[in-house]
Amino acid sequence: MCKIAILDDDKTALMISNSAIEAFLKEKNVQYELFAFSNPENFLASAKEEDFLLSFLDIDMPEMSGLQVAEKLMEMKEDSNIIFLSQREDLVFDCLKFHPFGFIRKSKLIEDFSLMLNQFFDNFLANESSNTKIEFIDKTKTLSFKINEIVYVEGDRNYQRIVLKDGSYQNVRIPLGELEQKLNEYGFIRIHKGYLVNYLYIRSIGTSEIQLTSGVCLPMSKKRKDEIMKQYLELSRKNNSIII
């Protein structure tokens, strides 16, 4: 459940912002709870109790500016994610000291909301994915790996070699097909009957082999080249890589 707060003394803008955020989160099937505030003190009091994933702060408020609110918020929780709202684009530079995620122009409220929310949740989900681990448990030991640190998997019947980005490896007992099912959603491509590769570490795709960013070359099934290229391009576009 993600908690998102909006602070804006303009109640019309507050209502529009609330609706825009709610529509986005419903479309993305994100479990959420929205908190709307028109008073800075009420927002700060709630921020002490609630763990807001993201806070939208209007800059132009008479009692306490959004910049002052951000300063108090950062004193409480220095890792707070903030997006500022304002009719004055000249205030962007004043916001930078708080390292905000973004800045929304009220003159283009709906357009900027859509852009900022998409960028934020893409970034948030990427960070969540980067910390995802996979564990292997047998009778004698438990092995745990961060998925984004696995470069490729080399199969040998029921034992698979997990090769990590630091060059080390571990052997685990699990059928490659079963491991493929677990890793598929994290960007791993079956390039050969004996290999699964994390697309993030692919430098180039040839006619019969794939070169990794480390320089290592792995065999690739010629029959599956088109499907492998299609998967790679889809994953790259999904994660905002530039395709030329």
HELIX and SHEET records of a PDB file:
HELIX    1   1 LYS A   11  GLU A   27  1                                  17    
HELIX    2   2 PRO A   40  GLU A   49  1                                  10    
HELIX    3   3 GLY A   66  MET A   76  1                                  11    
HELIX    4   4 GLU A   89  LEU A   91  5                                   3    
HELIX    5   5 VAL A   92  CYS A   95  1                                   4    
HELIX    6   6 LEU A   96  PHE A   98  5                                   3    
HELIX    7   7 LYS A  106  LYS A  108  5                                   3    
HELIX    8   8 LEU A  109  SER A  130  1                                  22    
HELIX    9   9 ILE A  147  GLU A  149  5                                   3    
HELIX   10  10 LEU A  176  LEU A  183  1                                   8    
HELIX   11  11 ASN A  184  TYR A  186  5                                   3    
HELIX   12  12 TYR A  199  TYR A  201  5                                   3    
HELIX   13  13 LYS A  222  ARG A  224  5                                   3    
HELIX   14  14 LYS A  225  LYS A  238  1                                  14    
SHEET    1   A 5 TYR A  32  PHE A  37  0                                        
SHEET    2   A 5 CYS A   2  LEU A   7  1                                        
SHEET    3   A 5 LEU A  54  ASP A  58  1                                        
SHEET    4   A 5 ILE A  82  SER A  86  1                                        
SHEET    5   A 5 GLY A 102  ARG A 105  1                                        
SHEET    1   B 2 LYS A 133  ILE A 137  0                                        
SHEET    2   B 2 THR A 142  LYS A 146 -1                                        
SHEET    1   C 5 TYR A 169  ARG A 173  0                                        
SHEET    2   C 5 TYR A 159  LEU A 164 -1                                        
SHEET    3   C 5 ILE A 150  ASP A 156 -1                                        
SHEET    4   C 5 TYR A 195  ASN A 198 -1                                        
SHEET    5   C 5 PHE A 188  HIS A 192 -1                                        
SHEET    1   D 3 ILE A 202  ILE A 205  0                                        
SHEET    2   D 3 GLU A 209  LEU A 212 -1                                        
SHEET    3   D 3 CYS A 217  PRO A 219 -1                                        
END                                                                             
